[in-house]
Amino acid sequence: MAGDIRGDRMELPKDTAVEAVIRSGGRFPVFPEAYDQKSVEIDLRGIDGEEDASGTYYEAAATKINNAIDWRVHPGVLSGDIQHMSVLAIARLPLLVYLGTKLDDGVPTDVYQRQRSTQNWVWSDNDPGTTFDLTHPRDGASIDDAVLVTNLSGTTPLNELPSRLDAAAVFQMDPHPGPAEDLFAHPAVLARFEAAVRDFFTSLESTHKHLKRVHLIGAMPVSPAVALGRILKSTGLRPAVVTYDRTANGYVQALEV
């Protein structure tokens, strides 16, 4: 899946995907000319309103994702034609999370990360051992809302949060030893992030059981955004997650999942 980011058109050529999946996944992807439910491209580029992160932009982009998953991926899963998925996606963060929520949990799935240092999507052979710490820097008077700040590829000071969330409790996830451009260089790092997110939502069951919404704000690379979305499945058993996008005017609400 490829989309525009702040007016810049993101490219994800098929040969780039082939290289990543062969070298890192030990699989050979199929890109047939005719539709056979084995390869799906979601092109979000050129949708109006992207630079302003408008609500109509997100509605149109989400519709494109829905159509691709509902009409192409899900039928292939049900028929048994799709038995494994390799996911390469680059777009605005809320859309990456949304894509993750749409992917089928019942199919083994590998999510890939674009590495800035190498300009490709191939995982490193070396696990840097990065771990993730969850802290609770601010209590809140609100019983309905909490904020999860993810300082993964950058940091978000609490004074930059939207003012309407001033009464919300704040939780913060930080990598150890610290944020980095290519933080997710190895799939084991992504697996540890997924475990930390699952632990966070599990802990809310005992500490903040009555929350209605968790507001997701912060800097996050593409693979953890998709992976976080995949965790958000049991919609009736967890708070809604409200995603945000950073604009010139600060953080604005995007999609709720």
Sequence and secondary structure as in RCSB ss.txt:
>XXXX:A:sequence
MAGDIRGDRMELPKDTAVEAVIRSGGRFPVFPEAYDQKSVEIDLRGIDGEEDASGTYYEAAATKINNAIDWRVHP
GVLSGDIQHMSVLAIARLPLLVYLGTKLDDGVPTDVYQRQRSTQNWVWSDNDPGTTFDLTHPRDGASIDDAVLVT
NLSGTTPLNELPSRLDAAAVFQMDPHPGPAEDLFAHPAVLARFEAAVRDFFTSLESTHKHLKRVHLIGAMPVSPA
VALGRILKSTGLRPAVVTYDRTANGYVQALEV
>XXXX:A:secstr
 B EETTEE    HHHHHHHHHHHH       SS  SS    B TT TTTTTT HHHHHHHHHHHHHHIIIIIHH
HHHHTS   EEE  BS HHHHHHHHHHS TTS EEE   BTTTTB    SS    EEEEEEEE  S SSEEEEEE
ESSS   GGGS GGGTTSEEEEEEEES   TT   SHHHHHHHHHHHHHHHHHHHHHSTT  EEEEEEE  HHHH
HHHHHH   GGGS EEEEEEEETTEEEEEEE 
